[in-house]
Amino acid sequence: MTECYRYAVDTYEKMTDEAKSKISLELLYNAICYYHGDAEKIVQELLRMDQATLSKFTAMLAATRQQVKQMHKATLAAMPASGRSIFASPEVEDIIFYRISNGLPIA
């Protein structure tokens, strides 16, 4: 479990049922990785979004997460076994997700 995911789970458990009906754990996790900030503020920002914007944002984050998972998996498969251990960390996927979703270079 990555640090971002653990942070999302801890925050999600504290949310009201009303907030949980609008924000899934997956959305919160992706949003925390995207914004890389205070989870409580992120929840408030998500709750302020209208449904159409929230749906688009959710879809964009989910598509980016899927792209990063595939990229990470392909990269690991192409690496020699000796270099995989460090890059195999799930934390690396969260870092790549942040950089790609914010238009930052990976290298």
N, C-alpha and C positions, 0 to 999 in steps of 0.2 A: 504494500500500500504506500503510495507516495505521500509526501508531506501535504501537498495541495489537496489530495483526496481526503486525507484524515481531517484536515481543516474544514473541508466541505461537509463531511459527515458530522463533525462536532457542531458546526453552525446549523446544519439542517435539523438536528435533534432539538435545538433550541427554538426553531421557528414555530409560529402558530400554524394551526391546521389550515387557516385561510391562506397564509403565505405558501404553504406546501401545496395547496391546490393549484396555485399559479406557477410555482417554481419547483421543478423536479430536482432530485439530487444530482442527476447527470448535468442538468443545466447549470446548477450552482457550481459544481466541480469545474466545468468548462469555463464558466464566467470568472471564477477565481484564478484559473490559469491564464485567462485572457487579460484580465485587469491587473492581476498580481498586486492586490491591495487588501484592505480591511474587508473581511467577509460581511460584516454587518452593513457597511456602506454599500457593498455590492448588492446585497439583498434589497436594500432600500431603492437602489437605482433600478433594479429589475422590476420591483413592484410599481415603480412610477411609469414604466413603459406601457403603452396601450397594447392591446392583444395582438394586433397586426405586427407591430414592431417587435414585440417579444417573440412571436412565432418565427419571424424572419431571422432574428438574432439566434434563436435556438437552433434553427436549421443550419445557419452558417457555421455555428460552433460545432455542431454534430458532424457536418461534412468535413470541416477542417480536422477534427479529431480523427475521423476515419482515414483521411489522407495521410495524416501524421503516423497513424498506426501502420499503414501499409508501407510508408517510406521507412519507418524504423525497422520493420520486419525485413524489408528488402536489403537495407543497409547491413543489418546483422548477418544475413545470409551471404552477402558478398565479402564480408570481412574474414580475415584469417582468425582461427580460433583463439590465437594468443591475444588479439586485440578486442575481442567481444566482451570480456567480463566487465570492463568499465562502461562501455557503450550500452550494454544490455540493461542497465538500471532503468526502472520505470520513471525515475526522476528525469532522465534524459528526454523521454517522450514529452513530459510536461514542459521542459525548456524549449524543445523544438516547436511544440504547439504554440507557446507564447510568442516565439519569434516569428513564425509563419503567419499567425493570425494578426499580428501587429505590423506586418510588412517589413520585418527586420531581416537582415542577412543571417544565415545560419552559421557560416564560417567565421 
